[in-house]
Amino acid sequence: MPSITFSELNELSRPDFTRLVGPVFEQSPWVAEATWAKRPFAGLEALHSSLCETVRSAGEARQLQLIQAHPDLVGRAARAGTLTVASTREQASAGLDRLSAEDIAQFQQNNAAYREKFGFPFIICARLNKKDAILAAFPERLRHSRAEEIQTALAEIARIARLRLEDLVSERGKAG
Protein backbone atom coordinates (compact mmCIF):
# COMPACT_ATOMS: atom_id res chain seq x y z
CA MET A 1 0.00 0.00 0.00
CA PRO A 2 1.28 3.50 -0.71
CA SER A 3 2.43 5.49 2.30
CA ILE A 4 0.52 8.52 3.52
CA THR A 5 1.76 11.48 5.50
CA PHE A 6 -0.31 13.36 8.03
CA SER A 7 -0.50 16.17 5.51
CA GLU A 8 -2.11 13.77 3.03
CA LEU A 9 -4.30 12.29 5.77
CA ASN A 10 -5.54 15.78 6.59
CA GLU A 11 -6.55 16.29 2.95
CA LEU A 12 -8.65 13.12 2.69
CA SER A 13 -12.37 13.38 2.06
CA ARG A 14 -14.64 12.30 4.90
CA PRO A 15 -15.40 8.92 3.22
CA ASP A 16 -11.72 8.22 2.54
CA PHE A 17 -10.67 9.26 6.04
CA THR A 18 -13.42 7.08 7.51
CA ARG A 19 -12.37 4.12 5.36
CA LEU A 20 -8.72 4.51 6.37
CA VAL A 21 -9.03 5.41 10.06
CA GLY A 22 -12.40 3.80 10.81
CA PRO A 23 -11.03 0.29 11.56
CA VAL A 24 -8.94 1.70 14.43
CA PHE A 25 -12.11 1.44 16.54
CA GLU A 26 -13.57 -2.07 16.26
CA GLN A 27 -16.57 -2.12 13.91
CA SER A 28 -17.18 1.57 14.75
CA PRO A 29 -16.31 3.80 11.78
CA TRP A 30 -18.55 6.51 13.28
CA VAL A 31 -15.63 7.53 15.52
CA ALA A 32 -13.41 8.40 12.55
CA GLU A 33 -16.27 9.93 10.60
CA ALA A 34 -17.17 12.27 13.47
CA THR A 35 -13.49 13.14 14.07
CA TRP A 36 -12.78 14.06 10.44
CA ALA A 37 -14.07 17.62 10.96
CA LYS A 38 -11.40 18.22 13.64
CA ARG A 39 -8.62 18.18 11.03
CA PRO A 40 -5.86 19.11 10.61
CA PHE A 41 -3.99 16.73 12.89
CA ALA A 42 -0.39 17.62 13.70
CA GLY A 43 0.56 14.00 14.19
CA LEU A 44 -0.29 10.70 15.83
CA GLU A 45 -0.84 12.11 19.32
CA ALA A 46 -3.23 14.79 18.06
CA LEU A 47 -5.17 12.31 15.95
CA HIS A 48 -5.45 9.80 18.79
CA SER A 49 -6.49 12.51 21.22
CA SER A 50 -9.19 13.79 18.85
CA LEU A 51 -10.55 10.29 18.22
CA CYS A 52 -10.70 9.59 21.97
CA GLU A 53 -12.42 12.94 22.58
CA THR A 54 -15.06 11.93 20.03
CA VAL A 55 -15.67 8.75 22.06
CA ARG A 56 -15.70 10.63 25.40
CA SER A 57 -18.24 13.15 24.14
CA ALA A 58 -20.45 10.59 22.38
CA GLY A 59 -22.62 9.79 25.38
CA GLU A 60 -23.06 6.53 27.22
CA ALA A 61 -25.39 4.87 24.68
CA ARG A 62 -22.89 5.35 21.85
CA GLN A 63 -19.99 4.35 24.12
CA LEU A 64 -21.82 1.14 24.99
CA GLN A 65 -22.31 0.45 21.26
CA LEU A 66 -18.55 0.82 20.81
CA ILE A 67 -17.87 -1.56 23.71
CA GLN A 68 -20.43 -4.04 22.34
CA ALA A 69 -18.68 -3.99 18.95
CA HIS A 70 -15.71 -5.81 20.46
CA PRO A 71 -15.55 -9.61 20.33
CA ASP A 72 -15.14 -11.84 23.35
CA LEU A 73 -11.56 -12.96 23.86
CA VAL A 74 -11.32 -16.56 22.68
CA GLY A 75 -15.03 -16.30 21.93
CA ARG A 76 -17.28 -17.71 19.26
CA ALA A 77 -15.98 -15.32 16.56
CA ALA A 78 -12.36 -16.26 17.29
CA ARG A 79 -13.14 -19.97 17.12
CA ALA A 80 -15.15 -19.49 13.92
CA GLY A 81 -12.42 -17.40 12.29
CA THR A 82 -14.70 -14.39 11.81
CA LEU A 83 -12.75 -11.78 13.79
CA THR A 84 -11.47 -8.66 12.05
CA VAL A 85 -7.88 -8.93 10.83
CA ALA A 86 -6.75 -6.59 13.62
CA SER A 87 -8.53 -8.56 16.36
CA THR A 88 -7.16 -11.84 15.04
CA ARG A 89 -3.62 -10.44 15.08
CA GLU A 90 -4.07 -8.93 18.56
CA GLN A 91 -5.47 -12.09 20.13
CA ALA A 92 -2.66 -14.10 18.53
CA SER A 93 -0.04 -11.70 19.93
CA ALA A 94 -1.28 -12.56 23.42
CA GLY A 95 -1.08 -16.28 22.63
CA LEU A 96 -4.85 -16.68 22.65
CA ASP A 97 -4.79 -18.67 19.42
CA ARG A 98 -2.70 -21.42 21.06
CA LEU A 99 -4.70 -22.36 24.14
CA SER A 100 -5.39 -25.71 25.74
CA ALA A 101 -8.97 -26.96 26.06
CA GLU A 102 -8.79 -26.05 29.77
CA ASP A 103 -7.71 -22.50 28.97
CA ILE A 104 -10.51 -22.12 26.43
CA ALA A 105 -13.03 -23.33 28.99
CA GLN A 106 -11.66 -20.85 31.54
CA PHE A 107 -12.00 -17.97 29.05
CA GLN A 108 -15.55 -19.05 28.21
CA GLN A 109 -16.49 -19.20 31.90
CA ASN A 110 -14.93 -15.80 32.60
CA ASN A 111 -16.52 -14.21 29.53
CA ALA A 112 -19.94 -15.53 30.59
CA ALA A 113 -19.57 -14.24 34.17
CA TYR A 114 -18.39 -10.86 32.92
CA ARG A 115 -21.22 -10.49 30.37
CA GLU A 116 -23.72 -11.61 33.01
CA LYS A 117 -22.61 -8.87 35.39
CA PHE A 118 -21.95 -5.99 32.98
CA GLY A 119 -23.91 -6.78 29.82
CA PHE A 120 -20.97 -6.27 27.47
CA PRO A 121 -17.74 -8.07 26.53
CA PHE A 122 -14.57 -7.98 28.60
CA ILE A 123 -12.11 -5.70 26.85
CA ILE A 124 -8.40 -5.61 27.46
CA CYS A 125 -5.58 -4.59 25.16
CA ALA A 126 -4.40 -8.08 24.23
CA ARG A 127 -1.22 -6.77 22.59
CA LEU A 128 -0.08 -5.39 25.94
CA ASN A 129 -0.93 -8.59 27.85
CA LYS A 130 -0.47 -12.34 27.71
CA LYS A 131 -2.87 -15.15 28.59
CA ASP A 132 -2.04 -15.33 32.31
CA ALA A 133 -2.34 -11.56 32.82
CA ILE A 134 -5.65 -11.50 30.98
CA LEU A 135 -7.05 -14.39 33.01
CA ALA A 136 -5.88 -12.70 36.22
CA ALA A 137 -7.65 -9.48 35.23
CA PHE A 138 -11.09 -11.10 35.03
CA PRO A 139 -11.69 -11.64 38.78
CA GLU A 140 -10.20 -8.24 39.61
CA ARG A 141 -12.43 -6.43 37.13
CA LEU A 142 -15.50 -8.42 38.12
CA ARG A 143 -15.25 -6.57 41.46
CA HIS A 144 -15.82 -3.22 39.69
CA SER A 145 -19.12 -1.42 39.47
CA ARG A 146 -20.69 -1.19 36.02
CA ALA A 147 -19.76 2.50 35.79
CA GLU A 148 -16.14 1.73 36.68
CA GLU A 149 -16.02 -1.06 34.15
CA ILE A 150 -17.43 1.10 31.37
CA GLN A 151 -14.58 3.55 32.02
CA THR A 152 -12.04 0.71 32.17
CA ALA A 153 -13.33 -0.74 28.89
CA LEU A 154 -13.11 2.68 27.22
CA ALA A 155 -9.54 3.14 28.50
CA GLU A 156 -8.60 -0.27 27.06
CA ILE A 157 -10.25 0.65 23.75
CA ALA A 158 -8.14 3.82 23.68
CA ARG A 159 -4.99 1.69 24.17
CA ILE A 160 -6.06 -0.64 21.36
CA ALA A 161 -6.79 2.32 19.10
CA ARG A 162 -3.41 3.89 19.82
CA LEU A 163 -1.58 0.72 18.79
CA ARG A 164 -3.72 0.35 15.67
CA LEU A 165 -2.96 3.96 14.73
CA GLU A 166 0.76 3.32 15.19
CA ASP A 167 0.42 0.36 12.83
CA LEU A 168 -1.46 2.47 10.33
CA VAL A 169 1.13 5.23 10.39
CA SER A 170 4.10 2.86 10.19
CA GLU A 171 2.47 1.01 7.29
CA ARG A 172 1.59 4.22 5.48
CA GLY A 173 4.49 6.54 6.28
CA LYS A 174 5.39 8.98 9.01
CA ALA A 175 4.19 12.55 9.15
CA GLY A 176 6.02 14.76 6.69
C-alpha positions in Angstrom: 0.0 0.0 0.0 1.3 3.5 -0.7 2.4 5.5 2.3 0.5 8.5 3.5 1.8 11.5 5.5 -0.3 13.4 8.0 -0.5 16.2 5.5 -2.1 13.8 3.0 -4.3 12.3 5.8 -5.5 15.8 6.6 -6.5 16.3 2.9 -8.7 13.1 2.7 -12.4 13.4 2.1 -14.6 12.3 4.9 -15.4 8.9 3.2 -11.7 8.2 2.5 -10.7 9.3 6.0 -13.4 7.1 7.5 -12.4 4.1 5.4 -8.7 4.5 6.4 -9.0 5.4 10.1 -12.4 3.8 10.8 -11.0 0.3 11.6 -8.9 1.7 14.4 -12.1 1.4 16.5 -13.6 -2.1 16.3 -16.6 -2.1 13.9 -17.2 1.6 14.7 -16.3 3.8 11.8 -18.5 6.5 13.3 -15.6 7.5 15.5 -13.4 8.4 12.5 -16.3 9.9 10.6 -17.2 12.3 13.5 -13.5 13.1 14.1 -12.8 14.1 10.4 -14.1 17.6 11.0 -11.4 18.2 13.6 -8.6 18.2 11.0 -5.9 19.1 10.6 -4.0 16.7 12.9 -0.4 17.6 13.7 0.6 14.0 14.2 -0.3 10.7 15.8 -0.8 12.1 19.3 -3.2 14.8 18.1 -5.2 12.3 16.0 -5.5 9.8 18.8 -6.5 12.5 21.2 -9.2 13.8 18.9 -10.5 10.3 18.2 -10.7 9.6 22.0 -12.4 12.9 22.6 -15.1 11.9 20.0 -15.7 8.7 22.1 -15.7 10.6 25.4 -18.2 13.1 24.1 -20.5 10.6 22.4 -22.6 9.8 25.4 -23.1 6.5 27.2 -25.4 4.9 24.7 -22.9 5.4 21.8 -20.0 4.3 24.1 -21.8 1.1 25.0 -22.3 0.4 21.3 -18.6 0.8 20.8 -17.9 -1.6 23.7 -20.4 -4.0 22.3 -18.7 -4.0 18.9 -15.7 -5.8 20.5 -15.5 -9.6 20.3 -15.1 -11.8 23.3 -11.6 -13.0 23.9 -11.3 -16.6 22.7 -15.0 -16.3 21.9 -17.3 -17.7 19.3 -16.0 -15.3 16.6 -12.4 -16.3 17.3 -13.1 -20.0 17.1 -15.2 -19.5 13.9 -12.4 -17.4 12.3 -14.7 -14.4 11.8 -12.8 -11.8 13.8 -11.5 -8.7 12.1 -7.9 -8.9 10.8 -6.8 -6.6 13.6 -8.5 -8.6 16.4 -7.2 -11.8 15.0 -3.6 -10.4 15.1 -4.1 -8.9 18.6 -5.5 -12.1 20.1 -2.7 -14.1 18.5 0.0 -11.7 19.9 -1.3 -12.6 23.4 -1.1 -16.3 22.6 -4.8 -16.7 22.7 -4.8 -18.7 19.4 -2.7 -21.4 21.1 -4.7 -22.4 24.1 -5.4 -25.7 25.7 -9.0 -27.0 26.1 -8.8 -26.1 29.8 -7.7 -22.5 29.0 -10.5 -22.1 26.4 -13.0 -23.3 29.0 -11.7 -20.9 31.5 -12.0 -18.0 29.1 -15.6 -19.1 28.2 -16.5 -19.2 31.9 -14.9 -15.8 32.6 -16.5 -14.2 29.5 -19.9 -15.5 30.6 -19.6 -14.2 34.2 -18.4 -10.9 32.9 -21.2 -10.5 30.4 -23.7 -11.6 33.0 -22.6 -8.9 35.4 -21.9 -6.0 33.0 -23.9 -6.8 29.8 -21.0 -6.3 27.5 -17.7 -8.1 26.5 -14.6 -8.0 28.6 -12.1 -5.7 26.8 -8.4 -5.6 27.5 -5.6 -4.6 25.2 -4.4 -8.1 24.2 -1.2 -6.8 22.6 -0.1 -5.4 25.9 -0.9 -8.6 27.9 -0.5 -12.3 27.7 -2.9 -15.1 28.6 -2.0 -15.3 32.3 -2.3 -11.6 32.8 -5.7 -11.5 31.0 -7.0 -14.4 33.0 -5.9 -12.7 36.2 -7.7 -9.5 35.2 -11.1 -11.1 35.0 -11.7 -11.6 38.8 -10.2 -8.2 39.6 -12.4 -6.4 37.1 -15.5 -8.4 38.1 -15.3 -6.6 41.5 -15.8 -3.2 39.7 -19.1 -1.4 39.5 -20.7 -1.2 36.0 -19.8 2.5 35.8 -16.1 1.7 36.7 -16.0 -1.1 34.2 -17.4 1.1 31.4 -14.6 3.5 32.0 -12.0 0.7 32.2 -13.3 -0.7 28.9 -13.1 2.7 27.2 -9.5 3.1 28.5 -8.6 -0.3 27.1 -10.3 0.7 23.8 -8.1 3.8 23.7 -5.0 1.7 24.2 -6.1 -0.6 21.4 -6.8 2.3 19.1 -3.4 3.9 19.8 -1.6 0.7 18.8 -3.7 0.3 15.7 -3.0 4.0 14.7 0.8 3.3 15.2 0.4 0.4 12.8 -1.5 2.5 10.3 1.1 5.2 10.4 4.1 2.9 10.2 2.5 1.0 7.3 1.6 4.2 5.5 4.5 6.5 6.3 5.4 9.0 9.0 4.2 12.6 9.1 6.0 14.8 6.7 
